[in-house]
Amino acid sequence: HSSASGACVSAPTTLEESVTMAEKAAEFKAKGNAFLGEGKFAEAAEAYTEAIALDGSNHVFYSNRSAAYLSMGDAEKALADADKCIEVNPSFAKGYGRKGAALHKLGRPQDSVEAYEAGLKVAPGNAALQEGLKAVQQDAGPFGSSMWARLAMGPPKFREYMGDPSYMAMMQAIQRDQSTLMNFQHDPRLMETVTYLLGMGMPEGAEEGTGGASGGAASEPAASSKEAEPEPEPERVPTPEPATEEEKEERERRRKGDALKDEGNAAYKAKDFDEALRLYDAAIEAYDGDVTYILNKASVRFAQKEYDACIELCREAIDKGRDIMAPFDVIAKAFTRMGNAALKKGDYDAAIEAYESSLTETDSGEVRTKLYKTRQIKKKKETEAYYDDDKAAEAKERGNALFKAGDFRGAIEEYSEAIKRNPKSAVYYNNRATAKTKMMDWVGALADCNKAISIDPAYVKAYSRKGHIETFTKEYHRAMETYKQGLALAPDDPECREGLQRVVMKINASAGEEVDKERASRAMSDPEIQRIMGDPMVQQALRDMQTSPEYATKAMMDPEMGPKIQKLIAAGVLQVK
């Protein structure tokens, strides 16, 4: 340091071994990684959020949280974090991978391709980006993940082909690697399939459908205000007349069924539910090869709040769909509707099981979100069901007894039990903070004090406990503010008053000593201290104080600059002799 006529200003000092906010953030990141590995995606996202709150400049935290959100089915949040990751560090290849994956899940294949390609410009040859790009390109093409559903929903001829192991092997090989297409060009079925998948027309004598073993493009009303309105029927592709009498008869039955279904949809929109049910029953009687007619009935029951009846109809649709080889997405829709009805009943286990079954049929970001939210609701309900003020008080008393006996770990467990029983008690958090200080868990103790204060801002004991922790960890500037907050609530509180006196004495005693590197390092991780040190006016004042003791006195007396200088002195990053 340098001095001028008795004035001495020491520059800020850091020490890598000390506990900094960055290190605390790294601890939360490690917890997040552990949760992610265990499949606890919500907990992982919360841990990464804590890490970001401590260090928002670390691109890896955003990348990891993006992965957690995507695993939860929340592709929108995953995309936002991926964008932030790239913003913080445009050279981090994995950020582009996160963005590409999120866009892929959102059904934006072209944007996903662009994200992966942008990443490959940053990291040419990156294997993960190349694999992601390849997956998107394959899914977006005619041989993508929707290929099997399209074939099953298409002309009967393709369903016949799918019963042939040689055809299945050929299409699976092409789906895995489209470069093998030429190996099968001798098979006439391939040209028919490619022509259909590319939307270039239908094979002779076939008709596109959506409903079951015989197709049937049928729409259905859905399960909630968003789902409950019947979806518009897809525009049909004109096809040649059926080649056989059997096909002609089936087509006529389907035409009658669809006509009745359309009338049922109109009745449903008019909220004439009894008439809608009658028409859907008539549609089923006319043509029993389309399970969406049954699902339409389930939607009516859902709208009538007859959830048990809705669930039974969904089961019927699933069983029927299995028998007639209905498309995977139709079966998935039945499971989803069943889950919606179970959720309305408050049967969270049944809803979760139904949503999980839906996802085994067809992956859907919307259903993943429903599944995640239902799990969260179930968890919340189970937590609330555990609340019991009397048992919480009993656990607190057991904790107090263990604390007095010196069993601090046991006391923490009992206070934690009290918090589970009654999470709105500031006393329980403060007691646990006291026990944690005995175990040298300063981070956990400080978190409990902050929680107690958030629950009851007038609880003075939490301020005194927090001030003691901050004093012990040599964060004197924070301790001084905490004690002052406590005294503003209770001017005569002895613990806050004595704590403030002690911390002022420590600040004064350290003025003539060498810089405490650990204390300065802790202070420099404080965002408020960082803002003060980054202020150009403060930087100029520090330079002037190096050369002019008169300016040091003037700066300390300045109503705007003085408090900032005093805070730096209290934090230990500035010494004035």
C-alpha positions in Angstrom: 0.0 0.0 0.0 1.0 3.7 -0.3 0.5 6.6 2.1 0.4 10.4 2.1 0.7 12.3 5.3 -0.6 9.5 7.4 -3.4 8.5 5.0 -3.1 5.0 3.6 -5.5 3.3 1.1 -5.1 -0.5 0.4 -6.3 -1.8 -2.9 -8.8 -4.7 -2.9 -7.3 -8.2 -2.4 -8.6 -11.6 -3.4 -7.6 -15.1 -2.1 -8.5 -18.1 -4.3 -8.7 -20.5 -1.3 -11.4 -18.5 0.5 -15.1 -19.2 0.3 -16.5 -16.9 -2.4 -19.9 -16.5 -4.0 -18.5 -18.3 -7.0 -17.6 -21.3 -4.9 -21.0 -21.3 -3.3 -22.5 -21.2 -6.7 -20.3 -24.2 -7.7 -21.7 -26.1 -4.7 -25.3 -25.5 -6.0 -24.2 -26.6 -9.4 -22.8 -29.8 -8.0 -26.1 -30.4 -6.2 -27.9 -29.8 -9.5 -25.7 -32.2 -11.4 -26.5 -34.9 -8.7 -30.2 -34.3 -8.9 -30.0 -34.4 -12.7 -28.2 -37.8 -12.6 -31.0 -39.1 -10.3 -33.7 -37.9 -12.6 -34.9 -35.3 -10.1 -35.2 -32.6 -12.8 -37.3 -30.0 -10.8 -34.8 -30.2 -7.9 -31.9 -29.9 -10.4 -33.5 -26.8 -12.0 -33.9 -25.2 -8.5 -30.3 -25.9 -7.6 -29.0 -24.3 -10.9 -31.3 -21.3 -10.2 -29.6 -20.8 -6.9 -26.2 -21.0 -8.6 -27.3 -18.4 -11.2 -28.5 -16.1 -8.4 -25.0 -16.3 -6.9 -23.1 -16.1 -10.2 -25.1 -15.0 -13.2 -22.0 -14.8 -15.4 -21.3 -18.5 -15.6 -22.7 -19.9 -18.9 -22.5 -23.5 -17.7 -25.2 -22.9 -15.1 -27.6 -21.7 -17.8 -26.7 -24.7 -20.0 -27.3 -27.2 -17.2 -30.6 -25.6 -16.2 -31.7 -25.7 -19.9 -31.0 -29.5 -19.8 -33.1 -29.8 -16.6 -36.0 -27.8 -18.1 -36.0 -29.8 -21.3 -36.1 -33.1 -19.3 -39.1 -31.7 -17.4 -40.8 -31.1 -20.8 -40.6 -27.2 -20.5 -38.9 -26.5 -23.9 -39.8 -22.8 -23.7 -37.7 -22.3 -20.6 -35.0 -24.6 -22.0 -34.8 -22.4 -25.0 -34.6 -19.2 -23.0 -31.7 -20.6 -20.9 -29.9 -21.9 -24.0 -30.1 -18.4 -25.6 -28.8 -16.9 -22.4 -25.9 -19.4 -22.3 -24.9 -18.4 -25.8 -25.2 -14.7 -25.0 -22.9 -15.1 -22.0 -20.4 -17.3 -23.9 -20.9 -17.4 -27.7 -17.9 -19.8 -28.1 -19.5 -22.5 -25.8 -20.6 -25.3 -28.3 -22.9 -27.0 -25.9 -25.1 -23.9 -25.7 -26.0 -24.3 -29.3 -26.7 -28.0 -28.7 -29.1 -27.0 -25.9 -30.8 -24.5 -28.2 -31.1 -27.0 -31.0 -32.6 -29.6 -28.7 -35.1 -27.2 -27.3 -36.2 -26.0 -30.7 -36.5 -29.6 -31.9 -38.8 -30.4 -29.0 -40.9 -27.3 -29.8 -41.5 -28.6 -33.3 -39.3 -26.0 -35.0 -37.0 -28.2 -37.1 -35.7 -25.5 -39.4 -34.7 -23.3 -36.5 -33.2 -26.3 -34.7 -31.1 -27.1 -37.8 -29.9 -23.5 -37.9 -28.9 -23.6 -34.2 -26.9 -26.8 -34.7 -25.2 -25.4 -37.8 -24.3 -22.2 -35.9 -22.7 -24.4 -33.2 -20.7 -26.3 -35.8 -19.3 -23.0 -37.1 -18.0 -22.4 -33.5 -16.9 -25.9 -33.0 -16.4 -27.7 -36.3 -16.5 -31.5 -36.0 -18.2 -31.4 -32.6 -19.7 -34.9 -32.4 -22.7 -34.0 -30.2 -23.7 -31.2 -32.5 -23.4 -33.4 -35.5 -25.5 -36.1 -33.9 -28.2 -33.6 -32.9 -28.3 -32.1 -36.4 -28.6 -35.5 -38.0 -31.5 -36.4 -35.6 -33.4 -33.3 -36.5 -32.9 -33.7 -40.2 -34.1 -37.3 -40.0 -37.1 -36.4 -37.9 -38.0 -33.5 -40.2 -37.9 -35.7 -43.3 -40.3 -38.3 -44.7 -38.5 -41.0 -42.7 -38.6 -39.2 -39.4 -40.2 -40.3 -36.1 -43.7 -39.7 -37.5 -43.2 -42.2 -40.3 -44.8 -45.2 -38.6 -47.8 -43.2 -37.5 -48.3 -41.8 -41.0 -48.1 -45.3 -42.5 -50.5 -46.8 -40.0 -52.9 -43.9 -40.6 -52.6 -44.2 -44.3 -54.1 -46.6 -46.9 -54.8 -50.2 -45.9 -52.1 -51.4 -48.3 -49.4 -50.0 -46.0 -50.8 -51.7 -43.0 -50.6 -55.0 -44.9 -47.0 -54.2 -45.8 -46.2 -53.5 -42.1 -47.3 -57.0 -41.3 -44.4 -58.3 -43.5 -41.1 -58.5 -41.5 -39.0 -57.9 -44.7 -40.8 -54.6 -45.3 -40.4 -53.5 -41.6 -36.7 -54.4 -41.7 -36.3 -52.3 -44.9 -38.0 -49.3 -43.5 -36.2 -49.5 -40.2 -32.8 -49.6 -42.0 -33.8 -46.6 -44.1 -35.0 -44.7 -41.0 -31.6 -45.4 -39.3 -29.6 -44.4 -42.3 -31.2 -42.8 -45.4 -28.1 -43.5 -47.5 -29.3 -47.2 -47.6 -32.3 -46.2 -49.7 -30.6 -47.3 -52.9 -30.0 -50.7 -51.5 -33.8 -51.4 -51.7 -34.7 -49.7 -55.0 -35.6 -53.1 -56.5 -38.6 -53.4 -54.0 -41.7 -51.9 -55.7 -43.2 -51.3 -52.2 -40.5 -48.7 -51.5 -41.5 -46.4 -54.4 -45.1 -46.5 -53.3 -44.0 -45.7 -49.7 -41.7 -42.9 -50.7 -44.4 -41.4 -53.0 -46.9 -41.4 -50.2 -44.5 -40.1 -47.5 -43.5 -37.2 -49.7 -47.1 -36.3 -50.2 -46.9 -36.8 -54.0 -50.1 -38.8 -54.2 -51.7 -42.1 -53.1 -51.1 -45.5 -54.5 -53.8 -46.9 -56.8 -57.0 -48.0 -55.0 -56.0 -46.6 -51.6 -57.3 -43.9 -49.4 -55.7 -41.9 -46.5 -57.3 -42.1 -43.1 -56.7 -41.4 -39.5 -58.9 -43.5 -37.3 -58.0 -47.2 -37.1 -57.3 -50.3 -39.2 -59.3 -48.8 -42.0 -58.2 -45.2 -41.6 -61.0 -42.8 -41.1 -60.1 -39.1 -40.8 -62.1 -38.3 -37.7 -61.8 -35.4 -35.4 -62.8 -35.3 -31.8 -63.7 -32.8 -29.1 -61.1 -32.5 -26.4 -60.8 -32.6 -22.7 -60.7 -29.0 -21.4 -61.6 -25.6 -22.6 -58.7 -25.7 -25.0 -59.3 -29.3 -25.9 -63.0 -29.5 -25.6 -63.8 -28.0 -29.0 -63.8 -30.6 -31.8 -60.8 -30.3 -34.0 -61.4 -29.4 -37.7 -61.3 -32.5 -39.8 -58.2 -32.7 -42.0 -58.8 -32.0 -45.7 -59.1 -35.3 -47.5 -56.9 -36.1 -50.5 -59.0 -37.1 -53.5 -58.3 -40.7 -54.3 -59.4 -43.2 -57.0 -62.5 -45.3 -56.5 -62.0 -48.4 -54.3 -60.9 -51.4 -56.3 -63.1 -54.1 -54.6 -66.6 -54.3 -53.4 -65.4 -54.8 -49.8 -63.5 -51.6 -50.0 -66.5 -49.8 -51.5 -68.7 -51.0 -48.7 -66.1 -49.9 -46.0 -65.8 -46.5 -47.6 -69.6 -46.0 -47.6 -69.8 -47.1 -43.9 -67.0 -44.7 -43.0 -68.7 -41.9 -45.0 -71.9 -42.4 -43.0 -70.0 -42.5 -39.7 -68.1 -39.3 -40.5 -71.3 -37.5 -41.5 -72.9 -38.5 -38.1 -69.7 -37.5 -36.3 -69.8 -34.1 -38.0 -73.4 -33.6 -36.8 -72.3 -34.7 -33.3 -69.5 -32.1 -33.4 -72.1 -29.4 -34.3 -74.3 -30.5 -31.4 -71.3 -30.5 -29.1 -70.4 -26.9 -30.1 -74.0 -25.9 -29.3 -73.6 -27.6 -25.9 -76.4 -30.0 -26.8 -74.6 -32.9 -25.1 -77.4 -35.4 -25.1 -77.8 -35.0 -28.9 -74.1 -35.1 -29.4 -73.9 -38.5 -27.6 -76.8 -39.9 -29.6 -75.1 -38.9 -32.9 -71.7 -40.3 -31.8 -73.4 -43.6 -30.9 -75.0 -43.6 -34.3 -71.6 -43.0 -35.9 -70.1 -45.9 -34.0 -73.0 -48.1 -35.1 -72.5 -47.1 -38.7 -68.8 -47.6 -38.7 -66.8 -49.2 -35.9 -63.4 -48.8 -37.3 -62.6 -45.3 -35.9 -61.9 -45.0 -32.2 -62.1 -41.2 -32.3 -65.8 -41.5 -32.3 -65.5 -43.1 -28.8 -63.1 -40.4 -27.8 -65.6 -37.8 -28.9 -68.1 -39.3 -26.5 -65.4 -39.2 -23.7 -65.0 -35.5 -24.4 -68.8 -35.0 -23.9 -68.6 -36.8 -20.6 -65.6 -34.6 -19.6 -67.6 -31.5 -20.5 -70.5 -32.8 -18.4 -68.0 -33.4 -15.5 -68.8 -37.1 -15.5 -65.2 -38.0 -15.2 -65.6 -41.7 -14.3 -67.6 -42.1 -17.5 -65.0 -40.2 -19.4 -62.3 -42.5 -18.1 -64.3 -45.7 -19.0 -64.8 -44.4 -22.6 -61.1 -43.7 -22.9 -60.3 -47.3 -21.8 -62.8 -48.5 -24.3 -61.1 -46.5 -27.0 -57.7 -47.8 -26.0 -58.8 -51.4 -26.1 -60.6 -50.9 -29.4 -57.6 -49.1 -30.8 -55.2 -51.9 -29.9 -57.5 -54.4 -31.7 -57.7 -52.4 -34.9 -54.1 -51.2 -34.8 -55.1 -47.5 -34.4 -52.3 -45.0 -34.8 -50.0 -44.4 -31.8 -51.0 -40.8 -31.5 -54.7 -41.7 -31.3 -54.0 -44.1 -28.4 -51.8 -41.4 -26.8 -54.7 -39.0 -27.0 -57.0 -41.4 -25.2 -54.4 -41.8 -22.4 -54.0 -38.0 -22.2 -57.8 -37.5 -22.0 -57.9 -40.2 -19.3 -55.2 -38.3 -17.4 -57.1 -35.1 -17.7 -60.2 -36.7 -16.2 -58.3 -38.3 -13.4 -56.6 -35.0 -12.6 -60.1 -33.3 -12.3 -61.1 -36.0 -9.8 -58.0 -35.3 -7.8 -56.6 -38.8 -8.5 -53.0 -37.7 -9.1 -51.5 -41.2 -9.2 -54.0 -42.3 -11.9 -53.3 -39.0 -13.9 -49.6 -39.5 -13.7 -49.9 -43.1 -14.8 -52.1 -42.1 -17.8 -49.8 -39.3 -18.9 -46.8 -41.7 -18.7 -48.7 -44.2 -20.8 -49.5 -41.5 -23.3 -45.8 -40.7 -23.7 -44.9 -44.3 -24.3 -47.2 -44.1 -27.4 -46.1 -40.7 -28.7 -43.7 -38.2 -27.3 -45.4 -34.8 -26.7 -44.0 -31.7 -25.0 -47.5 -30.7 -23.9 -48.1 -34.0 -22.2 -44.7 -33.9 -20.6 -45.6 -30.5 -19.2 -48.9 -31.9 -17.9 -47.0 -34.8 -16.3 -44.5 -32.5 -14.6 -47.2 -30.2 -13.3 -49.3 -33.1 -12.0 -46.3 -34.4 -10.1 -45.7 -31.0 -8.6 -49.3 -30.7 -7.6 -49.2 -34.2 -6.0 -46.0 -33.3 -4.2 -47.6 -30.1 -2.9 -50.7 -31.8 -1.7 -48.7 -34.5 0.1 -46.6 -31.8 1.7 -49.7 -29.9 2.8 -51.3 -33.1 4.1 -48.3 -33.5 6.4 -48.9 -30.1 8.1 -49.7 -30.3 11.8 -49.0 -27.4 14.2 -49.2 -29.6 17.3 -46.7 -32.2 16.0 -44.5 -29.3 14.8 -44.3 -27.9 18.3 -43.5 -31.3 19.6 -40.6 -31.7 17.2 -39.4 -28.3 18.2 -39.3 -29.3 21.9 -37.4 -32.4 21.0 -35.0 -30.3 19.1 -34.5 -28.0 22.0 -33.8 -30.9 24.3 -31.2 -32.4 21.9 -29.6 -28.9 21.5 -29.2 -28.6 25.2 -27.7 -32.1 25.3 -25.1 -31.1 22.7 -26.6 -33.3 20.0 -26.7 -30.6 17.3 -27.1 -33.0 14.4 -30.1 -34.5 16.1 -31.5 -31.1 16.9 -31.2 -30.1 13.2 -33.2 -33.2 12.2 -36.0 -32.4 14.7 -36.1 -28.7 13.7 -36.3 -29.8 10.1 -39.3 -32.1 11.1 -40.9 -29.1 12.7 -40.5 -27.1 9.6 -42.1 -29.8 7.5 -45.0 -29.9 9.8 -45.3 -26.1 9.9 -43.1 -24.3 7.2 -44.5 -20.8 8.2 -42.9 -20.6 11.6 -39.9 -18.2 11.7 -38.9 -19.6 15.1 -38.2 -23.1 13.7 -35.9 -21.8 11.0 -34.1 -19.6 13.5 -33.6 -22.5 15.9 -32.2 -24.6 13.1 -29.9 -21.8 12.1 -28.5 -21.8 15.7 -27.9 -25.5 15.6 -26.3 -25.3 12.2 -23.8 -22.7 13.5 -22.7 -25.3 16.0 -22.0 -27.6 13.1 -20.0 -24.8 11.3 -22.6 -24.8 8.5 -22.5 -21.1 7.9 -24.1 -21.1 4.5 -27.1 -23.2 5.7 -27.4 -21.2 8.9 -27.5 -17.9 7.0 -30.1 -19.3 4.6 -32.3 -20.3 7.5 -32.0 -16.8 9.0 -33.0 -15.2 5.7 -35.9 -17.6 5.5 -37.0 -16.7 9.0 -36.9 -13.0 8.2 -38.9 -13.5 5.0 -41.6 -15.3 7.0 -41.6 -12.7 9.8 -39.8 -9.4 9.0 -40.3 -8.2 12.6 -38.7 -11.3 14.2 -35.7 -9.6 15.8 -34.0 -12.8 17.0 -33.4 -13.7 13.3 -31.5 -10.4 12.7 -29.3 -10.9 15.8 -28.5 -14.5 14.7 -27.8 -13.4 11.2 -25.6 -10.6 12.4 -23.6 -13.1 14.6 -23.0 -15.4 11.6 -21.9 -12.5 9.4 -19.5 -11.3 12.1 -18.0 -14.7 12.5 -17.4 -15.0 8.8 -15.8 -11.5 8.8 -18.5 -9.9 6.7 -18.5 -7.0 9.0 -20.2 -4.5 6.6 -23.2 -6.9 6.3 -23.3 -7.6 10.0 -23.4 -3.9 10.8 -26.4 -3.4 8.4 -28.1 -6.5 9.9 -27.8 -5.3 13.4 -29.0 -1.9 12.5 -32.1 -3.5 10.9 -32.8 -5.4 14.1 -32.4 -2.3 16.2 -34.8 -0.3 14.0 -37.4 -2.9 15.0 -36.4 -3.1 18.7 -34.0 -0.2 19.7 -33.3 -1.8 23.1 -32.6 -5.4 22.0 -29.4 -6.3 23.8 -28.2 -8.9 21.3 -28.4 -6.5 18.4 -27.0 -3.6 20.4 -24.0 -5.6 21.7 -23.5 -7.2 18.3 -23.3 -3.9 16.6 -20.8 -2.6 19.2 -18.6 -5.7 18.7 -18.6 -5.4 14.9 -17.7 -1.7 15.1 -14.8 -2.5 17.4 -13.6 -5.2 15.0 -13.7 -2.8 12.1 -11.8 -0.2 14.1 -9.3 -2.7 15.4 -8.6 -3.9 11.8 -7.9 -0.4 10.5 -4.2 -0.4 11.6 -3.5 -4.0 10.6 -2.5 -5.6 7.4 -5.3 -6.4 4.9 -7.1 -9.6 5.9 -7.1 -11.3 2.6 -9.9 -13.7 3.4 -12.1 -11.0 4.7 -11.4 -8.8 1.6 -12.1 -11.7 -0.7 -15.4 -12.4 0.9 -16.3 -8.7 0.6 -15.4 -8.6 -3.1 -17.8 -11.4 -3.8 -20.6 -9.2 -2.5 -22.6 -7.6 -5.4 -23.1 -4.4 -3.5 -19.3 -4.0 -2.9 -18.7 -4.9 -6.5 -21.1 -2.1 -7.6 -19.4 0.4 -5.3 -15.9 -0.6 -6.6 -17.2 -0.4 -10.2 -18.5 3.2 -9.7 -16.1 5.5 -11.7 -16.7 8.3 -9.1 -15.6 6.0 -6.3 -12.6 4.9 -8.3 -11.5 8.5 -8.8 -12.1 9.2 -5.1 -9.8 6.3 -4.2 -7.1 7.6 -6.5 -7.4 11.1 -4.9 -7.2 9.6 -1.4 -3.9 8.0 -2.3 -2.3 11.4 -2.8 -4.3 13.8 -0.7 -5.1 13.3 3.0 -7.3 16.4 2.8 -9.4 14.8 0.1 -9.8 11.7 2.3 -11.4 13.8 5.0 -13.6 15.6 2.5 -14.7 12.3 0.9 -15.6 10.8 4.3 -17.8 13.9 5.0 -19.6 13.9 1.6 -23.2 12.7 2.1 -23.1 10.7 -1.1 -19.5 9.4 -1.2 -19.0 9.0 2.6 -21.4 6.1 3.1 -19.8 4.2 0.2 -16.3 4.8 1.5 -17.4 3.7 5.0 -18.9 0.5 3.6 -15.6 -0.3 1.9 -13.8 0.2 5.1 -16.3 -2.0 7.0 -15.9 -4.6 4.4 -12.1 -4.7 4.8 -11.3 -3.9 1.2 -10.2 -0.4 2.1 -7.9 0.8 4.9 -7.4 4.4 5.9 -4.7 5.1 8.5 
